[in-house]
């Protein structure tokens, strides 16, 4: 196979959109392409990126929090349609809709001021991102970790439950808190025991990790340093580096191995029935389609998933990471970069890179 299309795509952005990159492409369980590109930290020498370099996975971390939770569903410890308030009693009672976060075109604005009983929110709502919770909140500005946790549990809403799809970090933070209450262990131990250890993902784990093994991310003004082996996401960092929405580090090779578990219909972690539930349409707003934890293929021609088959599912991370599984092509594509090394203003360039990378992989598979 000719993989020059992948190389060309990466080199077009290397040193401009991101300094460091790993791409792993599997098909039918076989690694067909695995390459590391660029320099780990251009400002600190010429050490090349290698396959063991660990990247801040950012929101791709959610993909490991969710199956850890679903192992608890599988054992009957919790139900997908169970109310979150049954596990986290403080997440109950009436809350005002105070945030009208821009709805998609054709969607009615949220009824600001209306009271909603958050006790009706289920775990399915959290996983499908239609719980009513806002996308984000600057929790890191609060003075203590306990205040930050309380702020998530006591959050006001952005829209009535189930009426919109709004990707929410707060929802996955709340899921992590619920898992800790259900199991009686810290979230990092749950994810390790339920996901990374059974799958042998030796590079995947919560930080902080050794700076020498990590691809650095952004220079953080409020932390007054470049983040090396510490989570880039401010809210995850303020929660001790362990949260349901972000905090994991890992390599593209291990991330692709994780993705291949879904190609195998969940073996050995989850039942095929649960995987089918995760990857089927649970909620939609405009061209945004959500499964449970996963983003699903989008008809938006500018979406990175669009070149893939319509059954594709995956996730993106703010630091420049992604994992996509294309069942029809039996393909897994893991791509890790540290695009925020250059700051947060290169999102469009990163979108263009992801789209062209997926087009290149599809051309390779379809030509085989």
N, C-alpha and C positions, 0 to 999 in steps of 0.2 A: 504493500500500500504506500501511496505517496502522502506523507504527512507534512509536506512543505507549506500547505495552507495554514496549518496551526502555527508553524514557526513564523511565517510572514505576518500573521495576525499579531503575535506577541511582540515581535521586533518593531512593529509600527508604533507600539505604545511603551515599550521598555525605555526607561530613562526619562519619560515624559509624564505618562499617566501613573506609572508605578516603577519603583527601582528593582523590585524583586517579585518573582512569580514562580509558581509550580503549576503544571498542568498534567493531569492523569486522565487517561481515556481507557475505559474497559468496555469490552463487548463479550457477552455470553460468559462472563466470569473470568475472562483472560485480559491481562493488562497488555494493550496494544501500543500504548504510548505513555511514557512517563519522562518528563524533563523538567529540570529546574533552570531558571534564567536569572540573569542580572546579579547585582551585588546586594548583600544583606543590608549594608548601611553605607551608602556612598560617601557620606561625610566623615566616616571613621575608617577609611581604608578600602582595599579592593578585595575583601573576602567574598568569594562567590557563593551564591545560594546553592544549597545541595538538597537532595531528597529528604534529609532529616531536619532541615530548618523548619521550625514550628511557627505558624502564623496565628495571629489573633483571629479566631473564627467569627467574632461579632455575633450577629443574629443567626448564623448557621448553628450556633449553640442550641437554639430552640429545637433543632431537629434531633438532638440527643436528650433534651429534657422530656420531650413528648413521648418517645418510646419507653423511657423509664417510667413515666406515669402510666402508660398503657400496659406495662407488665403488672401493675397493681389492679388495673381493670380486668386483666386476664385471670388473675388469681381471686377475683371477687372481693377485693378489699375496698373498691370504690366503683361507682358506675358512671358511665359517660353522661347519662342524663340525670345524675344526682345533683342536687343543689350544692353549690360551693359553700353556702352558709351552714350546711350540716357538718362540714369539716372545719371551717373557719367561721365560728358564730358571729364574730364582729363584723363580718361582711353581710350585713342584713339591715333591714329597715329602709325607710324612704330616703332617697337622695334626689337632689335637684339636678336637672339638666342645666348645666352652667356654661358648657363649651360647645359652640356650634362650629365644629371643625368642618371645613369646606366639603360638602357632599359632592358626589359625582353629578355630572350633568343629568338633569331629569329626575334627580332625587329631591324629595321635599326637605327643606331645612328642618333642623331639629327644633322641637318646641321648647325653647329655652324657658326655664322657670318651672316646667312641669315636674311633678314628683313621681319617682319610679321606685318600686320596691326591689332593691338589688338582691334580696333573698331569693328571687326567682331565677337568677343567673345560674346556669348549669356549667359543668366542666366542658360539655360540648361547645357551649357558647365561647368559653375562653379559647379553646383550640381552634375554633372556626373564625375567631376575631369578629364576632358579632354580639359581644357581651354588653355593649354600651359604654365600656371604659374608654377613656381618651387614649390617644396614641402614646403620649409621653408626658412627663412632668419633671422639672429640674430638682429631683429629690436630693441630689448631691449638695445643694446649697443649704440643706437643713443641718443643724449642728450635731445630731447624733444618729447612729445606725437605727436605733429603736424608733426614733421619730420618722425616719424614712420608711421603715416597714409599716408603721401605723398609717402613714400618708397613703400608701398603696391600698391598704384595706379600707380606709375611710374615704377613698376618692369619690368625688362627684362624677356624674356621667356626662357623655357627649351626645347621646341619642338614646331613644327607647330601646330596650333589649330586643335583639333580633331583627331590627328594622334596617340596619345598615351593615356594611362591612368596613371596619376601620382597624387596620393593622395596629396592634397595641402591645408595646413592651410591658405595660402595667399588667395586662392579663396573664402574661407568662411569668412575671414576677409572683403574682398571686398564686398561680399554679405551683410554683416552687415552694411557696410557704405552705400550701395545703399538703404537698407531698411530705414535707418535713414533719407535719403534725400527724399524718397518717402512719408514717414509718417510724418516727422517733429517732431519725438520723439526720445529719446535715445533708443538704442537697448534693454536694460534691461526692459524698460517700454513696448516695443512692445511685447517681449516674454511673459511678465507677462499678459498683456491684451489679447493677442491672444491665448495663450497656457496654461500656468500654472494656471491662475485664472479660466477659463472655466472648466478645468478638476479637479479643487480642489486639486492641487498638493502643499500642504502647506509647504513641506520641500524643494521644488525645487526653487532655485533662485540664482542670481549672488552674489558673495561675495563682500567685505569681510563679513564674518558671525562671530558670537560669537565663540571664540576659544574653549569654553567649549562644544559646540555642534558638533564640527568637529573632524573627524579622521585626525590627522596630516599627512603630507606627508614628503618630503625630507628635510634634512638640506641643505639650499641653500648657497653655498659659497659666491656668489656675493651679496646676501642680508644679509649674516652673521647671519642667524637664521633658525630654523626649521619652515616650513610653517604650521601655524595653523589657518585655517579659511580664509587664503589668497590663491589665485589661485597659483598652482604649476607652470604652464606654464609661462615661462619668458615673452613671447611676450604679452600674455593676461594681465599679471600683469603690464607690462609697458604701457598698454593702459587703465589703471585704473581698471583692473579686469573684464571688460566687453568687449567681443569680439565675433565675429560670430563663432569662432572655439573652444573656451574654456572659462571657467569662472564660470560655474554653479556648485552648490553643491546640494546634495539631498540624499534621502534614497532609498534603493532598493524597498521598498513597493510602494513609489510614482512612481518610475521609471517603475515598473511592471504595475501599473495602466495606465501610459502613453502608454506603449507598447500595452496594451489591446485595446486601441483606434484603433490601426491598425487591430487587430483581428476583430474588429467590423466594418471594412471597413471605418474608418475615423470618425464615429459617436462619438461626435457631432461637430467636428471641420471641417473636410474636406469631400468632395464628394468621393464616391467610385471610380469615374473615376480618380480623382487625386491620390488616393492611389494606384490604379492599375498602373498609370504612374510611381509613385515613386518606385514601387517594381518590375517593369519589366526591362529587360536588356537594358541599355542605352549605355554602353561602356564596352569594354573588352580588356585586354592585358594579354596574357598568361592565367593563372588560376585566375587572378583577374577580378571579374565581379562587375560592379557598376550599381545601380539604380540611383535615384535622392536623394542624401543625404545618402542613405543606401548602405552598402556593401551587396552583394547577396551571396548565397551559392557558395562555391568554391569546385571544384573537387580535390583540393590539400588535400591528406589524413592527412596532418599535420595541416590544417586550423581548427580553432575552430568551424567553421560552418559545417564542413564536416559530422559529425554524424547526423545532422539535415536533414529534408526533403529538396528536391531540390528547393522548393519554399520559403525556409527560407530567412530572411533578418534581418540585425541588424547593430551593430557598436561596436567597441572597443575604450577604452580610455587608454592613456599612463600610467596613475596612477594606472591602474589595474582594470578598470571598463568595464562592457559590458552589452548590452541589445540585445537579439535575440528573434524574433518572428517566430514560425514554424506553418504556417497556416494549414498544413495537419494534424498535431497533435493537433491543436488548443491550442498550448502551448506558454507561454511567460516566458522567463528566464532572470531575472535581477540579476547580481552579481557585488557587489561593494567591492573592497579591496583598501588598501593603500600600494601597493607593493613597491612604491618608497621610503617608509619609510626606507628601507634597502639600498637605492641607486638605480642606473639605470642599474646595470649589471645583473639583474636576469630575463631578458626578456624571456630566453628559459624556465626557470622554470614556469613562468607565462603562457607561451604558452601551456606547458604540462598540467598545472592545468585546463585551460579553456577547452582544448580538453577532458580531463577525466571527467570534470563536465558535459559537454554536452552529453557525452556517458552515464553517469550515469542517467541523466534525461530521455534520450531516452529509456534506458532499462526499467525504471519505467513505462513510458507511454505505451510502446509496450507490457509489461507484464500484463497490466491492463485488 
